[in-house]
Amino acid sequence: MKSILKIGHRGAKGLLAENTLESIQKAIDLGVDAIEIDVHRCKTGEIVVFHDFTLDRTTNGSGEIAKRAWEELKLLKVEEYFHIPLLTEVLDLIEGKCSINIELKGLNTAVGTSEIIQKYIAKGNWKYQDFIVSSFQKNELFQIKQFDEKVPLGVLSKASVSEAIELGKLLNAQAIHPSLGIITRDSVKNSHQAGFKVNVWTVNEPDDITRMINFGVDGIISDFPDRLFISLAP
């Protein structure tokens, strides 16, 4: 059986508060190959690690994250205890331990994220292949490509793998990231024939993990990375 990447979704979302340093550390401790996180650009320009466009679901704050300054955001509590991290803090934490999938969730995140990637590569401890930048937002992906074509790209899709493949060709992307709900054995085969790797999300149930293994995907993104180790044990 080929090696399948074990990717922690928002760190270890099913075990600790999503997109926090503690959740990411938990996934690292479990031995994941990669971490998947989401980023937004806040009002003062910092690239922050957070999933939702609004603060209400997971923090004691309210309103749109893009309209809040970093000085405000860093004081908020995530699930009463944790904090919102910067992308740079996440990269510092995982440096040398695993690779990272950065999803451009918010608008105007492409350039700031690319600048950070270039900065970390220039320091010498990261390589381009340690990163993959994904998004549902075509404009953000094309901006990344225009800013630095060496950044590996992944096309997210929850509607059509075939459309993702066509967009991937335009972007010269490395991977297709389909949702569990749309993936089929044939779509994995078609993606591979088109030259793309396939990293599927979000796969939590043991039966689904086994099915994805049988489909021959390249990576599995899960809220429960510990379950991936059970299913992928030799």
C-alpha positions as CSV (number, residue, x, y, z in Angstrom):
1,M,0.0,0.0,0.0
2,K,1.3,3.4,-0.9
3,S,2.1,6.0,1.8
4,I,-0.9,8.3,2.5
5,L,-0.3,11.6,4.1
6,K,-2.0,12.0,7.5
7,I,-3.2,15.6,7.7
8,G,-4.6,17.2,10.9
9,H,-7.7,19.4,10.1
10,R,-7.3,22.8,11.8
11,G,-4.7,21.0,14.0
12,A,-6.6,18.3,15.7
13,K,-10.1,19.9,15.6
14,G,-11.9,16.9,17.1
15,L,-9.6,16.8,20.1
16,L,-8.8,20.4,20.9
17,A,-10.0,23.9,19.9
18,E,-9.5,24.3,16.2
19,N,-6.8,26.4,14.6
20,T,-5.1,27.1,18.0
21,L,-1.4,26.4,18.8
22,E,-2.5,23.8,21.3
23,S,-4.6,21.9,18.8
24,I,-1.7,22.0,16.3
25,Q,0.7,20.8,18.9
26,K,-1.6,17.9,19.7
27,A,-1.6,16.9,16.0
28,I,2.2,17.1,15.9
29,D,2.4,15.0,19.0
30,L,0.3,12.4,17.3
31,G,2.8,12.3,14.4
32,V,0.9,13.9,11.5
33,D,2.6,14.5,8.2
34,A,0.9,17.8,7.8
35,I,-1.3,20.4,9.4
36,E,-4.2,22.1,7.6
37,I,-5.1,25.6,8.8
38,D,-7.2,28.5,7.6
39,V,-6.1,32.2,7.4
40,H,-7.7,35.6,7.2
41,R,-6.2,39.1,6.9
42,C,-7.3,41.3,9.8
43,K,-7.9,45.0,9.7
44,T,-4.3,45.9,10.5
45,G,-2.9,43.5,7.9
46,E,-1.7,40.6,9.9
47,I,-2.4,37.1,8.6
48,V,-4.3,35.3,11.4
49,V,-5.2,31.6,11.7
50,F,-9.0,31.3,12.0
51,H,-11.7,29.5,10.2
52,D,-14.9,31.5,10.2
53,F,-15.4,35.0,8.7
54,T,-17.0,36.0,12.0
55,L,-15.8,35.6,15.6
56,D,-19.0,34.6,17.2
57,R,-19.0,30.8,17.0
58,T,-15.7,30.0,18.7
59,T,-14.6,33.1,20.6
60,N,-15.9,35.5,23.2
61,G,-15.8,38.2,20.5
62,S,-18.3,39.2,17.8
63,G,-18.3,40.6,14.3
64,E,-16.2,40.1,11.2
65,I,-12.6,39.1,11.8
66,A,-11.4,41.2,8.8
67,K,-12.7,44.3,10.6
68,R,-10.8,43.8,13.8
69,A,-7.3,44.9,14.5
70,W,-4.7,42.4,15.7
71,E,-4.4,44.2,19.0
72,E,-8.1,43.3,19.6
73,L,-8.0,39.8,18.2
74,K,-5.1,38.6,20.4
75,L,-7.0,39.5,23.5
76,L,-10.0,37.2,22.6
77,K,-10.5,33.7,24.0
78,V,-11.2,30.8,21.8
79,E,-13.5,28.3,23.6
80,E,-12.8,30.2,26.9
81,Y,-9.2,29.3,27.1
82,F,-7.2,29.4,23.9
83,H,-6.1,32.3,21.6
84,I,-6.1,33.1,17.9
85,P,-2.6,32.7,16.6
86,L,-0.7,34.5,13.8
87,L,0.4,32.4,10.8
88,T,4.0,33.2,11.7
89,E,3.4,31.7,15.2
90,V,2.1,28.5,13.6
91,L,5.1,28.2,11.3
92,D,7.4,28.8,14.2
93,L,5.7,26.0,16.1
94,I,5.8,23.3,13.4
95,E,9.1,24.2,11.8
96,G,11.0,21.0,11.0
97,K,8.2,18.8,12.3
98,C,5.7,18.5,9.5
99,S,4.5,20.3,6.4
100,I,1.5,22.7,6.2
101,N,-1.6,23.2,4.1
102,I,-2.7,26.9,4.3
103,E,-6.2,27.5,3.2
104,L,-6.8,31.1,2.1
105,K,-10.2,31.5,3.7
106,G,-10.6,35.2,3.8
107,L,-10.2,37.9,1.1
108,N,-6.9,39.6,0.4
109,T,-4.9,36.8,2.0
110,A,-2.8,35.8,-1.0
111,V,-0.1,38.4,-1.0
112,G,0.4,38.5,2.7
113,T,0.6,34.7,2.9
114,S,3.0,34.6,0.0
115,E,5.3,37.2,1.6
116,I,5.4,35.1,4.8
117,I,6.2,31.9,2.9
118,Q,9.0,33.7,1.0
119,K,10.4,35.0,4.3
120,Y,10.4,31.6,6.0
121,I,12.0,30.0,2.9
122,A,14.7,32.7,2.8
123,K,15.6,31.9,6.4
124,G,16.6,28.4,5.2
125,N,14.6,26.1,7.4
126,W,11.6,25.8,5.0
127,K,11.3,24.7,1.4
128,Y,8.5,25.3,-1.1
129,Q,7.6,21.6,-0.9
130,D,6.8,22.0,2.8
131,F,3.8,24.2,1.8
132,I,0.6,23.8,-0.1
133,V,-1.8,26.8,-0.4
134,S,-5.4,25.9,-1.1
135,S,-8.6,27.9,-1.5
136,F,-12.2,27.9,-2.8
137,Q,-11.5,31.4,-4.0
138,K,-10.1,31.4,-7.5
139,N,-8.9,35.0,-7.3
140,E,-6.8,34.3,-4.3
141,L,-5.2,31.3,-6.0
142,F,-4.4,33.3,-9.1
143,Q,-2.9,36.1,-7.0
144,I,-0.6,33.5,-5.4
145,K,0.4,32.2,-8.8
146,Q,1.1,35.8,-10.0
147,F,3.1,36.7,-6.9
148,D,5.2,33.6,-6.7
149,E,4.6,30.8,-9.1
150,K,6.8,28.4,-7.1
151,V,4.2,28.1,-4.2
152,P,2.5,24.8,-4.5
153,L,-1.3,25.2,-5.0
154,G,-4.3,23.0,-4.2
155,V,-7.8,23.5,-5.6
156,L,-10.6,23.0,-3.0
157,S,-13.9,21.7,-4.2
158,K,-17.2,20.7,-2.7
159,A,-19.1,20.7,-6.0
160,S,-17.2,19.1,-8.9
161,V,-13.9,17.3,-9.1
162,S,-13.9,17.7,-12.9
163,E,-14.2,21.5,-12.6
164,A,-11.4,21.5,-10.0
165,I,-9.2,19.6,-12.4
166,E,-9.8,22.2,-15.1
167,L,-9.0,25.0,-12.7
168,G,-6.0,23.2,-11.5
169,K,-4.7,23.0,-15.0
170,L,-5.0,26.8,-15.4
171,L,-3.2,27.3,-12.1
172,N,-0.6,24.6,-12.7
173,A,-1.6,23.4,-9.3
174,Q,-0.2,20.3,-7.6
175,A,-3.3,18.9,-5.9
176,I,-7.1,18.7,-5.9
177,H,-8.7,18.9,-2.5
178,P,-12.3,17.4,-2.8
179,S,-14.8,17.0,-0.1
180,L,-15.7,13.5,1.1
181,G,-19.2,14.1,-0.3
182,I,-18.1,14.4,-3.9
183,I,-15.2,12.0,-4.3
184,T,-15.4,8.8,-6.2
185,R,-12.9,6.1,-7.2
186,D,-13.1,7.4,-10.8
187,S,-12.6,11.1,-9.8
188,V,-9.4,10.1,-7.9
189,K,-8.2,8.2,-11.0
190,N,-9.1,11.1,-13.3
191,S,-7.2,13.5,-11.0
192,H,-4.1,11.3,-11.0
193,Q,-4.2,10.9,-14.8
194,A,-4.3,14.7,-15.0
195,G,-1.2,15.0,-12.9
196,F,-2.7,16.0,-9.6
197,K,-2.5,14.5,-6.1
198,V,-5.7,14.1,-4.2
199,N,-6.1,15.2,-0.6
200,V,-9.6,14.6,0.7
201,W,-11.5,16.4,3.5
202,T,-12.9,16.0,6.1
203,V,-12.7,12.3,6.8
204,N,-13.5,11.2,10.4
205,E,-15.3,7.9,10.4
206,P,-13.2,4.7,10.3
207,D,-15.3,3.3,7.4
208,D,-14.8,6.5,5.4
209,I,-11.1,6.5,6.1
210,T,-10.9,2.9,4.8
211,R,-12.8,3.8,1.7
212,M,-10.5,6.7,0.9
213,I,-7.5,4.4,1.4
214,N,-9.1,1.9,-1.1
215,F,-9.8,4.8,-3.5
216,G,-6.0,5.5,-3.6
217,V,-6.0,9.1,-2.4
218,D,-2.7,10.8,-1.5
219,G,-3.7,12.5,1.7
220,I,-6.5,12.4,4.2
221,I,-7.5,15.5,6.2
222,S,-9.2,14.6,9.5
223,D,-10.5,16.2,12.7
224,F,-9.2,13.1,14.4
225,P,-5.7,12.4,13.2
226,D,-5.3,9.7,15.8
227,R,-7.9,7.7,13.9
228,L,-5.8,7.9,10.7
229,F,-2.9,6.1,12.5
230,I,-5.2,3.2,13.5
231,S,-6.6,2.8,9.9
232,L,-3.2,3.3,8.3
233,A,-1.2,1.0,10.6
234,P,0.9,-1.5,8.7
